[in-house]
């Protein structure tokens, strides 16, 4: 709906007062990096970006400069003339991102942009997204990595089975839906995990009644909130 492919069942979609995403002028201000890679594997990285840039109306020196910038931004300049089919999964993800930002859009939609890549590529992609955020871009970011959402997002919506369960800032979600501080201790009797407002008091009691070997105290985070709202049982989808 945000990019104009599906009509809303109710209400309207407006882009910053400029109109609907079905309007060509509005779509030109939106960049999308879908989860399913949207690159042509028979084309080189440079050819892919030239193609997507031309779709967005870029021509001549402007297109050349934007392709050069995008390749450099995602770290693919040295692989620009290789076919995308020869790229690793992480390189294709970065090329996917470059295609989404080639026309310098105001709104970016990233659908799980770090899924299925090695840790180095995942970190590189996420760092580039943080840079885009710092330039003032509005980013809608879909992810299953709660640490990414906690680090990136000003507001987080937690969805499950197509329903929005909660929407707030990260501190607001943790305060409303998160557990208390969590004490994890190893004693002579085994592992103990407790939620508490006073971890020092709990540890003092454990030490008095058990041979306390080691312990950690965890602060609640967005992953705790997600599991609290959606449950801890395994999902097949």
NORHU-V543436 format. One record per helix or strand of 2 or more residues. SS is the DSSP state (A for helix, B for strand). FROM is the first residue (numbers start at 1). TO is the last residue. If there is no record, write none. Layout:
SS;FROM;TO
SS;FROM;TO
This chain:
A;24;27
B;30;33
A;45;55
A;60;73
A;77;79
A;84;86
A;89;101
B;107;111
A;119;134
B;138;142
A;146;152
B;156;160
B;163;168
A;170;177
B;181;187
B;190;196
A;199;209
B;214;218
A;222;230
